[in-house]
Amino acid sequence: MFDAADGTAFTHEQGARARKLFAAVVLAALDDAIADDKKYGNGPEQIARWARSRDGREVLSCAGIDPNERVVAGLMEFVAKGVRTSVALSREESERRNAAAAAEAEAA
């Protein structure tokens, strides 16, 4: 009985690790597109082309992200903002954005 439960837990854990690996690939693609945007000015188009490609759709699916046009638009918007993923995911950036939103809400 414990062997089946252990096997299921191991399989679930392996799947979670694989999703995290593919999510890291998506973050790297976003960083590359942001770098292209700063250097050549075509970052949003690059990430859209990648996300719509067969490889991009497969990576997004393996990361647990549905590769639809809404996701592509969100990726393009993220790249257009020009904030690197490491900065965007940091706690300090999150707190700064929340403070700015709160200040904006107070002003309105």
TARARA-V33069 format. One line per field, one symbol per residue. phi: phi as a letter, one per 30 degrees, with the letter a starting at -180 (. if undefined). A space follows every 50 residues. Layout:
BEGIN
phi = ???
END
This chain:
BEGIN
phi = .ddddddddddddddddddddddddddddddddddddddcibdedddddd dddddddddddddicddcdddddddddddddiceddddcddddddddddd dddddddd
END
